[in-house]
Amino acid sequence: MRNQNFLKSVSRNLPQPERKTRANQETFRGRIEDLSQLAAELTAKLDALELLVLPYHIPSVEEVDFYAQVRNFEISLIKSAMKCAGRSQVKAANLLRLNPTTLNSKIKAYKIVY
């Protein structure tokens, strides 16, 4: 008799499979929505930085001016980052992983207008 009462008391305290399944589904659904939102944000940032396509042609070795190419690439990256950051130099510097003063000096040196 004692064993039966003990088993009944234990079985009452166990979680019901329906509740557990429903909770798991809601958690899974929430995670999917979070991942979907993160993917959309990442895609928007990549589009804004124009990293999905090269913004210029790759010249042949004979016509390469290394410093001019680096300058052009830096200017396009800075302009894209400023556009993505809503013209905030601090936010753009964070996107480019630069110190804000470094970004500011490059903007002045290249005379970038945004």
PyMOL commands that set and color helices and strands:
alter all, ss='L'
color gray80, all
select helices_A, chain A and resi 2-13+17-49+61-63+66-84+89-96+100-110
alter helices_A, ss='H'
color red, helices_A
deselect
rebuild
show_as cartoon
